[in-house]
Amino acid sequence: MKKILPLVVVLIVITAFFNTEVKAQGFPKKNRYTSIGGSINAMNYVGELDPGPSFISPGLKFTRPNLAVEYVYRWGPRISFRGQVGYGQVSGSDEKNASYSEKNIFRKIRNEDFKSNILEVKGDVIIDLWENRGNYKKRPDYTPYIALGLAYFHMNPKGQINNQGQWYVLDNYGLEGKNFSKNQLAIPVTLGFRYKLSKQWDLSFEAGWRFTLTDYLDGVSHKYVDPNSLPGGVNGIAYQLDNQTVAAYNSDPTLHNYIDAHYGGLKQLTNNNTPSGVPLYYSNGQPVMTVPGFGSGGDQRGDKNRDWYIVTGFHLTYIIPGRVICPKFR
């Protein structure tokens, strides 16, 4: 909640400032109006399984669709309040996205993937750069704007075992020794450009970044845990989801050669990350193998940075005309 407080303060200050402006310079209620609309968007994800160079330019290979509906209340010369409900999906894959460069080889060896449907409910304040002190008919032909707000979203990250096509709900298996909440908050920051199509229709293009308060959108966050602490130990589904490096080693000849040259091939897994660690065995008596540095308790699995997702697309809105007040005649 401490990370949300600064945003709340900023929104209060912005609202108070523009409220003062409206009262000082006049913006009659008759000029206020509402709009309804929908949007068709693309969703992208930024996190441990994303190959993009930055949050501005994420990997595009796993772009997924998103649809949303919205309600907008024009409150002042520059200010509108918006409520929005959207649904879409984000996904990522080490095997399909990461390269063999020194920067990305860690992800190739880690070999994780995920997908997650996201239901989002968002409220934000839209601030137009060009003001309009008249009614909706006098609004500018085009207007750049920014928006700040708060979003609740429900996620449900799922993963595969070696890309075999069966998806498992990751939260059910306590990977990294934690169970995370599927209900999360995000701080949306949006840049947009609105164009007046006709008297009552607007078309906008927006790019919105959702700065989430979780690092488990992709099911990967921090460190591998002792495999014995996972449900079923080394013989359970949880361990197969948690450590997929051997599958990458066996299925990718290029990676196989790289691991042999730089890691000395596969080594027997122990229950911790020390030379005196106890070797682990499957229930059939075979030793559990892994790439050194992957899978033992304490080995790095993620980077602890919070995950983001991005929603980019076109918004079509219809302005609902206000009630016409007719003069009274005697």
Backbone torsions as a table, in degrees:
resi	resn	phi	psi	omega
1	MET	NA	-26.5	179.0
2	LYS	-61.7	-32.0	-178.9
3	LYS	-76.8	-19.7	178.9
4	ILE	-84.2	-29.6	-175.0
5	LEU	-55.2	-45.4	178.4
6	PRO	-58.5	-38.4	178.8
7	LEU	-64.4	-43.1	179.4
8	VAL	-60.6	-42.8	178.7
9	VAL	-61.1	-45.9	179.3
10	VAL	-59.4	-44.6	-179.4
11	LEU	-64.5	-38.7	178.0
12	ILE	-64.1	-42.7	179.3
13	VAL	-63.7	-46.0	179.9
14	ILE	-60.9	-45.9	-179.3
15	THR	-62.8	-43.6	179.5
16	ALA	-63.9	-40.0	-179.2
17	PHE	-63.1	-48.4	-177.2
18	PHE	-74.9	-26.0	174.4
19	ASN	-65.3	-41.7	176.4
20	THR	-62.2	-41.5	-179.6
21	GLU	-63.2	-43.1	-179.6
22	VAL	-63.4	-43.5	-179.1
23	LYS	-67.7	-35.4	-176.4
24	ALA	-74.4	-40.1	-172.6
25	GLN	-106.6	-9.5	174.5
26	GLY	87.7	120.4	172.2
27	PHE	-146.5	94.1	-172.6
28	PRO	-65.3	151.7	-179.6
29	LYS	-60.8	-29.0	-178.4
30	LYS	-64.5	-20.1	179.1
31	ASN	-86.9	-9.8	178.0
32	ARG	-78.1	151.0	-179.1
33	TYR	-155.0	167.2	178.6
34	THR	-117.7	156.6	177.4
35	SER	-136.0	150.3	171.4
36	ILE	-126.6	152.6	-178.4
37	GLY	-172.8	-173.6	179.0
38	GLY	-146.1	167.0	-178.9
39	SER	-143.3	148.0	172.8
40	ILE	-114.4	122.8	-169.8
41	ASN	-133.4	167.6	169.4
42	ALA	-111.7	140.2	178.1
43	MET	-113.4	137.1	174.6
44	ASN	-133.2	160.4	-175.1
45	TYR	-124.7	145.9	176.3
46	VAL	-126.0	117.4	-178.6
47	GLY	-176.2	-160.7	-175.9
48	GLU	-60.7	-30.4	-176.0
49	LEU	-100.3	15.4	-179.8
50	ASP	-103.4	131.4	-177.0
51	PRO	-91.0	-1.3	-175.1
52	GLY	-63.8	152.5	-178.7
53	PRO	-72.0	-22.2	-179.4
54	SER	-162.3	174.0	179.5
55	PHE	-70.2	-17.6	178.0
56	ILE	-78.4	-32.9	-177.7
57	SER	-129.6	76.4	179.6
58	PRO	-71.8	168.0	174.3
59	GLY	-61.7	134.1	-173.8
60	LEU	-99.5	-7.9	-175.9
61	LYS	-61.5	-31.3	-177.6
62	PHE	-106.3	30.0	174.2
63	THR	-61.9	133.8	-177.4
64	ARG	-128.6	157.4	-176.9
65	PRO	-77.8	158.3	177.3
66	ASN	-147.1	139.6	176.4
67	LEU	-124.8	146.3	-178.7
68	ALA	-149.9	154.7	171.2
69	VAL	-122.2	153.9	-174.8
70	GLU	-148.0	157.2	175.2
71	TYR	-129.8	129.8	-175.6
72	VAL	-126.2	133.3	176.3
73	TYR	-115.3	116.1	178.9
74	ARG	-79.4	111.0	-170.1
75	TRP	-101.4	-33.5	-176.5
76	GLY	-149.5	-175.8	-178.6
77	PRO	-57.0	-31.3	179.3
78	ARG	-123.0	-17.2	-167.7
79	ILE	-102.6	134.0	169.9
80	SER	-132.8	149.9	174.3
81	PHE	-109.0	136.5	-175.3
82	ARG	-131.0	137.9	169.3
83	GLY	-116.8	139.4	-172.9
84	GLN	-145.3	141.7	173.9
85	VAL	-124.2	126.7	-177.8
86	GLY	-135.5	158.3	180.0
87	TYR	-143.2	133.4	179.5
88	GLY	-166.9	-163.3	-177.1
89	GLN	-142.9	145.9	170.4
90	VAL	-123.7	155.1	-179.9
91	SER	-159.2	166.0	178.7
92	GLY	-164.2	162.3	-177.3
93	SER	-154.2	125.6	173.6
94	ASP	-64.1	-47.2	-174.0
95	GLU	-64.2	-38.6	-175.1
96	LYS	-90.9	-20.9	-174.3
97	ASN	-107.2	-34.7	-173.9
98	ALA	-76.3	149.6	178.5
99	SER	-100.7	-178.6	179.6
100	TYR	-94.2	12.4	178.4
101	SER	-69.8	161.7	179.5
102	GLU	-58.7	-32.0	-179.1
103	LYS	-69.6	-32.5	-171.8
104	ASN	-111.1	-4.8	-174.7
105	ILE	-64.2	-28.1	177.3
106	PHE	-58.0	-42.0	-179.2
107	ARG	-70.6	-35.5	176.3
108	LYS	-58.5	-42.9	-178.6
109	ILE	-72.9	-38.7	-180.0
110	ARG	-61.8	-43.9	168.5
111	ASN	63.8	40.7	177.3
112	GLU	-99.6	158.1	171.6
113	ASP	-147.7	167.1	-179.8
114	PHE	-161.5	163.2	165.0
115	LYS	-146.1	152.5	179.9
116	SER	-151.8	125.9	170.0
117	ASN	-76.6	143.4	-177.7
118	ILE	-129.6	123.3	170.3
119	LEU	-104.6	121.5	-173.8
120	GLU	-121.1	135.3	171.1
121	VAL	-120.6	121.0	-169.8
122	LYS	-131.9	141.1	170.2
123	GLY	-125.3	134.2	179.0
124	ASP	-147.7	165.8	177.4
125	VAL	-106.2	122.0	178.8
126	ILE	-95.8	128.7	-179.3
127	ILE	-118.4	110.1	179.7
128	ASP	-78.8	142.7	175.1
129	LEU	-76.3	-34.5	176.3
130	TRP	-100.7	132.2	-178.4
131	GLU	-91.9	161.8	174.9
132	ASN	-139.6	110.7	-179.1
133	ARG	-95.5	0.3	175.8
134	GLY	-97.5	-164.7	176.8
135	ASN	-81.7	-177.5	-173.7
136	TYR	-63.0	-25.7	180.0
137	LYS	-67.8	-22.5	-177.3
138	LYS	-100.4	9.9	-178.8
139	ARG	-65.4	153.0	-178.6
140	PRO	-60.9	155.1	179.0
141	ASP	-67.5	-29.1	176.4
142	TYR	-148.7	149.1	-175.9
143	THR	-149.4	119.1	168.1
144	PRO	-78.2	150.4	-177.8
145	TYR	-154.2	165.3	172.5
146	ILE	-125.9	160.8	178.0
147	ALA	-143.8	139.7	177.0
148	LEU	-129.7	147.1	-179.4
149	GLY	-172.2	-153.4	179.9
150	LEU	-142.9	138.3	-177.7
151	ALA	-129.5	140.5	167.1
152	TYR	-103.8	136.2	175.3
153	PHE	-140.3	148.3	176.2
154	HIS	-107.6	124.6	-179.9
155	MET	-118.0	163.6	179.0
156	ASN	-152.7	68.5	-175.1
157	PRO	-62.7	135.6	179.1
158	LYS	-127.3	151.2	178.6
159	GLY	-133.2	160.7	176.3
160	GLN	-107.4	165.1	170.5
161	ILE	-106.1	108.8	178.1
162	ASN	54.4	40.4	174.8
163	ASN	55.0	38.1	-177.2
164	GLN	-87.8	-3.5	173.8
165	GLY	97.1	-13.2	176.7
166	GLN	-96.4	126.5	-174.9
167	TRP	-101.8	137.2	-178.9
168	TYR	-118.1	136.2	176.7
169	VAL	-70.7	112.3	-169.2
170	LEU	-65.0	-32.2	-177.7
171	ASP	-65.5	-18.1	-178.9
172	ASN	-76.5	-10.9	-170.2
173	TYR	-116.0	2.0	173.5
174	GLY	58.6	39.4	178.8
175	LEU	-61.3	145.5	-175.8
176	GLU	60.7	18.4	175.5
177	GLY	74.8	16.5	-177.3
178	LYS	-133.0	150.9	167.7
179	ASN	-112.9	124.0	-175.6
180	PHE	-104.0	158.5	178.0
181	SER	-80.7	138.6	176.3
182	LYS	-82.0	-10.7	178.4
183	ASN	-103.6	119.6	-171.1
184	GLN	-137.0	167.7	176.4
185	LEU	-114.7	152.4	176.5
186	ALA	-141.7	154.1	175.4
187	ILE	-105.3	106.8	-178.8
188	PRO	-85.7	133.6	174.4
189	VAL	-125.2	124.6	-169.8
190	THR	-128.4	140.0	169.2
191	LEU	-115.0	134.7	-176.5
192	GLY	-146.0	166.5	177.8
193	PHE	-141.1	121.0	-175.7
194	ARG	-109.0	137.0	-179.9
195	TYR	-123.7	134.5	180.0
196	LYS	-81.9	108.3	179.7
197	LEU	-78.7	-41.6	-179.1
198	SER	-157.4	-169.6	-176.1
199	LYS	-57.0	-37.1	-174.7
200	GLN	-123.2	5.0	-178.3
201	TRP	-117.9	135.2	174.4
202	ASP	-124.2	144.9	173.6
203	LEU	-121.1	128.4	-178.5
204	SER	-126.2	152.6	170.2
205	PHE	-119.7	131.2	-176.9
206	GLU	-132.2	147.3	167.2
207	ALA	-125.0	118.5	-175.9
208	GLY	-123.8	129.9	178.7
209	TRP	-101.5	129.7	177.6
210	ARG	-105.6	105.8	179.3
211	PHE	-86.8	96.8	-173.5
212	THR	-77.3	164.3	177.9
213	LEU	-103.4	22.5	179.1
214	THR	-132.7	153.5	172.7
215	ASP	-110.9	14.7	-177.2
216	TYR	-113.2	20.6	175.2
217	LEU	-59.6	-34.1	179.4
218	ASP	-103.4	1.2	-179.2
219	GLY	77.8	5.5	179.9
220	VAL	-123.5	129.0	-176.9
221	SER	-139.3	-55.7	-164.7
222	HIS	-132.0	-93.4	-173.2
223	LYS	-128.1	155.3	168.3
224	TYR	-66.4	147.6	176.3
225	VAL	-109.0	169.1	175.6
226	ASP	-53.8	120.8	-177.9
227	PRO	-55.2	-28.5	179.4
228	ASN	-67.6	-18.3	-179.8
229	SER	-85.2	-9.1	178.3
230	LEU	-82.9	150.8	177.6
231	PRO	-56.4	123.3	-179.8
232	GLY	84.6	-2.0	-179.1
233	GLY	59.4	-147.1	-178.1
234	VAL	-71.4	-11.0	-180.0
235	ASN	-97.5	1.9	-175.9
236	GLY	-97.8	166.7	176.4
237	ILE	-61.4	-36.7	-177.5
238	ALA	-58.4	-44.3	179.8
239	TYR	-66.4	-36.7	178.7
240	GLN	-65.5	-33.7	175.9
241	LEU	-76.1	-33.5	-173.9
242	ASP	-74.9	-38.2	-174.6
243	ASN	-131.7	105.2	-176.8
244	GLN	-118.2	26.0	-177.0
245	THR	-71.5	-35.5	-179.8
246	VAL	-65.5	-37.4	177.1
247	ALA	-61.5	-41.4	177.4
248	ALA	-64.9	-41.4	179.9
249	TYR	-61.3	-41.3	-176.1
250	ASN	-79.8	-23.8	-173.6
251	SER	-101.7	-13.0	-174.8
252	ASP	-122.6	102.7	-177.5
253	PRO	-59.1	-39.2	179.5
254	THR	-62.7	-45.0	178.9
255	LEU	-67.6	-37.2	177.1
256	HIS	-55.4	-48.9	-179.3
257	ASN	-65.8	-38.1	-179.9
258	TYR	-64.4	-45.3	-178.8
259	ILE	-64.9	-39.9	177.0
260	ASP	-61.2	-41.0	-175.4
261	ALA	-75.7	-36.7	-172.6
262	HIS	-104.7	-21.9	-177.4
263	TYR	-118.6	-3.5	-179.4
264	GLY	75.8	24.1	179.4
265	GLY	78.9	-169.7	-179.5
266	LEU	-76.0	148.1	176.5
267	LYS	-128.1	158.3	178.7
268	GLN	-70.3	135.7	-178.4
269	LEU	-77.4	140.9	175.0
270	THR	-115.4	169.9	-176.6
271	ASN	-85.0	5.1	171.0
272	ASN	-154.2	-174.6	-172.6
273	ASN	-106.3	34.7	179.4
274	THR	-117.2	154.8	-179.8
275	PRO	-58.6	-24.3	-178.5
276	SER	-94.0	12.0	-178.6
277	GLY	-59.9	149.0	-177.7
278	VAL	-78.4	124.6	178.5
279	PRO	-61.8	145.3	-179.2
280	LEU	-108.4	149.5	-178.7
281	TYR	-133.0	147.0	172.0
282	TYR	-71.2	168.7	-177.7
283	SER	-63.1	-20.5	178.6
284	ASN	-89.9	7.9	176.5
285	GLY	88.8	-1.6	178.8
286	GLN	-81.1	143.1	179.3
287	PRO	-68.3	146.5	177.0
288	VAL	-86.4	120.1	-177.1
289	MET	-104.0	154.7	176.7
290	THR	-159.5	171.1	172.6
291	VAL	-81.8	131.4	179.5
292	PRO	-52.7	131.0	-178.6
293	GLY	93.9	-3.1	-179.9
294	PHE	-128.1	119.7	171.2
295	GLY	106.7	-24.6	176.9
296	SER	-78.2	151.9	178.5
297	GLY	-55.7	125.4	-179.4
298	GLY	99.2	-14.9	176.3
299	ASP	-66.2	146.7	-179.7
300	GLN	-70.0	134.3	176.5
301	ARG	-119.9	-35.9	178.5
302	GLY	-135.7	-165.0	-175.8
303	ASP	-120.0	-0.5	177.5
304	LYS	70.7	-2.4	176.0
305	ASN	-76.7	140.5	-178.3
306	ARG	-66.4	146.0	-179.2
307	ASP	-82.9	154.8	176.7
308	TRP	-127.9	162.5	164.6
309	TYR	-139.0	156.2	-172.4
310	ILE	-124.7	135.3	178.4
311	VAL	-120.7	119.2	-176.2
312	THR	-129.4	130.6	179.4
313	GLY	175.8	-169.1	-175.7
314	PHE	-106.6	137.3	-179.2
315	HIS	-118.7	128.5	175.9
316	LEU	-114.5	121.0	-177.2
317	THR	-125.8	148.2	179.8
318	TYR	-116.4	126.9	179.9
319	ILE	-83.6	126.5	177.9
320	ILE	-88.9	115.3	-177.9
321	PRO	-60.9	145.2	177.6
322	GLY	-71.4	166.3	-179.9
323	ARG	-68.6	130.1	178.8
324	VAL	-82.6	125.8	179.0
325	ILE	-98.5	114.7	-178.5
326	CYS	-88.0	146.0	178.4
327	PRO	-68.9	150.5	178.7
328	LYS	-92.0	140.1	177.8
329	PHE	-120.5	140.5	177.6
330	ARG	-92.6	NA	NA
